[in-house]
Each structure stands twice: as structure tokens, then as C-alpha cells.
Amino acid sequence: MSERAVVLLSGGLDSTTSAFIARDEGYELIALTVNYGQRHLKEIQAASRIGQLLNVWDHYFIDVQMPWGGSALTDTSIPVPTELDPDVIPVTYVPARNSILLSLAMSLAEAKGCVAIYAGMNAVDYSGYPDCRPAFIEAMEEALNKGTKQYAEGGAVVICTPLLNLSKPDILRLGKALQIPYELTWSCYTGMDTPCGTCDSCRIRDQAFRDAGEEDPLWYLDVR
């Protein structure tokens, strides 16, 4: 029997690539998808399709209430920005989101006897989110493990972020080698039926496909 890994699967390009890498490395996958009140719930539908494609051993969909807002992704009264200042953390940052997601993943991993957690954080082509930085990942791995029964008994769960130091075009090239159907993924922040092409996530995705010399299989309203 293969060792198991939890994959944090949002339905986006990065989390999907990370999940495919975990499968390629021989793990049996347990997927975790979290509805934290994000306006772009279409990504959860994408996560469901991708989980089925990966033939995951189990797929958990859970709701986490974050009614205090503080982000354009969870508070519809805050507009999703189309112009960003590279020196300012954007309003699409969700306070402590990755801390919450990794904590949930660690709980699931310990409960199901998994040896690893795979997550799609990226510290190169990202929007300046502080919870995508290597120091944060390292600190979370240490802190979360120290709070588990598994760790107290001599075990540990490794948090794997295989995309952390890759550019977006390099991620896409890796995904092509793994034959990932990126047309099943979802990146847009706005929650519309088709990608807006103007939000930060759409722009980063579009530029990545251009830089990789590939055509994005999703249609953008305003970028093309």
C-alpha cells in the first residue's frame, strides 16, 4: 500500500499542479477543499472535477466561517482590484488563510495516518501574500508538528510546497510534462461565470501562459 498524503486542493492552477506532483511521486491522495466564504466559489467545482480525475482516495469539502471579512475575496463590499502596487500587500490577501488551511490539513493528515501535506504556495510569481513565503512554511511545519500526538510519539508530517521557488511559466511547463488539463482549473477572483481577465489572479495566469509559449485553455473577457 502506498503512503498517503493530504493535498490542499483549491481548484486553481497551483494547487492542481501540486496535487499532480504528489500523485507522480507515488502517494495515495486525500484531497481537502475549503469553502472559507470566497466569492469565487467556482473554484470548488473545479476542485471536485480535479479530485475525480486524480482518483483521490477521499475528498473532504468543508466550510469554514470567516465572517469578519478583511479581504476582497471574502467581503463583497471590497472591490477586487485591477491595478496593484507591488510594494503593498493587496486587499485580496485573506488574513491568516494559509495558517488555517495548513492547520486543517495537519489535523486530517494525523487522523488518516498521512506522512505529507502538499500545498501550492508560490513565492516567486505571487501577489505579495506573506503566507506564501518560505519562512512561513518552515515555521508552520515545525509548530503544527509539535502540537500533534504523532510528533510526541516520534513521527512527523512533512509540508511539501513543490512550487515554492518556481516561476509561473516553469510551473506550466512542469504541468505540461505531467499532462495536467488546465482547462479544468479556475483562477479568477471575481466569481463570474467566465474569467474576468482583469483581476490579479487572471493577469498572473495569462502572463504565465504567454511566457511559457502556451495558449490558456480558458477564455478571458478583457485580456485577449
N, C-alpha and C positions, 0 to 999 in steps of 0.2 A: 504494500500500500504506500502511495506517495505521501510525503509530508504535506501538510495543509498550510495555506497562507490566506489571511484576510486581505481582500483588495477593496480599497475605498473607491467606489465606482460612482462618479457623478453623472456620467454620460457625455462628458466633454472629451476633447481630443487628448489631453494629457493623461487623465485617469484611465482612459481606454487603452492607450499605449502602455501604460504601466501594468495594467491587468494582463495584456497580451504577453508582455515580457515575463511576468510571473508564471504564466502557463508555459511559455517557452523554456523556462528554467526548471520545469518539471513538477511544479506544485499543483496540488488539487486545490481549487479555489473556492472560498466562501466570500461572496460579494456583500458589501454593505453600502446601501444608498440612503442618504438622509435628506428628508424634506425639512429644512430649517426655516421655511417661510419665504424662500427666494421667489422672486417674481417670475423667473424663467423656469417654471415647473416642467416645461417641455423636455428639459434635460433628464428628468426622472423617467420619462417614457423611453428616451434614448438608452438610459442605463438598463432598463428592462430588456430591450432588444439585444443589447450587447452581452448581458449576462446569459441570455439564452444561447447566443452564438458561441460563447465560451464554454457552454455546458457546465456552468458552475455547480458545485456540489450542493450549495444552498445559497439563497439570495434574500437578505434581510432588507426590508424597506421600513424605515422608522421615521416618526415625526418628532421633531424637537422644537418646542415653543421658545421663540426669542422675541417676545412682544415689545421689548424695549427699543427695537429699531437700531438706529445708529449707522445705517448703511443704505445706499440707494438700492441695494439688492433685496432688502427686507422691508423697506419703508417706501411705499409708492408716492408719498408726498415729496420725496427727494428725487429730482430728475437724474436719470442715468447720463453721465457726462459724455460729450462727444469730443471735447478738447481737454487735454490733460497737461498739467505741469509736471515734468519729470522729477522735480525736486520736492513734490508734495504727495503724500500718500493719498490716493484718490478716495472719493466717497463710496466707491464700490467695495472697498475693504469692509469685511464683516467682522466686528470686534471678536477676537479670540476664536474665530470659526475653526481653524485647524487644530487648536488646542482641544476643542470639543470633539471634533471628528476623530482625532487620534486617540482620545480617551475612550470613546465608544468602541473604536476598533480594537484597542487593547483589551477591553472587557470581553468582547466577542472572541478574540484570539485566545485568551486564557480559558474561557469557558469551553471552547471547542478543541483545545489542545493544538493550536496552531503555533508554528515556530517563527512566523514572519508576518509583517504587515507591509503591503505595497501601497504607495501613495504617489500621486502625480505631481507633487510640488516641483516647481522650476524656479531657479534663482537667476536665470540669465535673461530670457525674454519674458518678463512678467511685469506687473503693473506697480511694483514697488511695495507689495504687501510684506510686512515684517514677519509674518508667519510662513513665509516661503524661503527663509534664509537658512543656510546650513547650521548655524549656531543654534537656532530654534529647534531644528530636527534632532540634533545631538542631545540637547538638554531635555527634550520631551522623552526621548528613548530612555535616558537614564532615570528621569523622575518617574515615569509610568511603570517601568520595570520594578523599581524599588518599592512600589506600593502593591505588588502582587504576591500572592501565596506562592506562585510558581517561582518567582525570584528568590523568595525566602528559603525555598527548598533546593536551590541551586540551578534553576533554569532561567531562561530569558527569552524574550521575543525581540527579534531584530526589526527595526523600522527601515524599510528599503525605499529609497527615493531614486530610482534609476535614471530619472530625467533631470535631476537637480542641477547638473552643470552642463547640460546640453542646450544648444540654441534651438529655436523652434524649427528651422529648416532641417537640422540634424535629427530632430525628433521625427519629423515627417519622413525622412529618408529611412530611418530605422523602422518606422511603421510600414513603409512600403515593402521592406525586406520581410516583415512579418505578415504581410498581406492583410493589413487591417483595413476594413471597409469604412473609411472615414465619413462616407455619406450617411452612416447610421449615428454619427456623433452630433452633439449640439453644443454651440459655444455662445450664442447671442444672449446678452443680459436682459433684453427688453421684455421678453415674454410674448412676443408676437408670433404669428404662425410661420413667418419666414424671417430669416436673419435680417437685422436692420442694416448691417454694413457700416454703421457709424459709431457704435459703442466701442469701448477699448478692446473688449474681447474679440469682436468681429474684425477690427482693424489688425490686431496682432495675428489672428488666424490667417486673414487674407494675405498679409505681407509674408507670412511664413511660407504659404503655398507658392507665392510668386518667387521668393528667394530660392525655394527648392526646385523651381522649374516645373512645378506641377499645377494642374488645374483643380481648384477646390470643387468637389462634387456638390457642394451646397450653393444655392443661388443667392446672391446678395442684391438687395434693392438699390443701394446707393453707391456701392464701391465700383461696380463694373462700368 
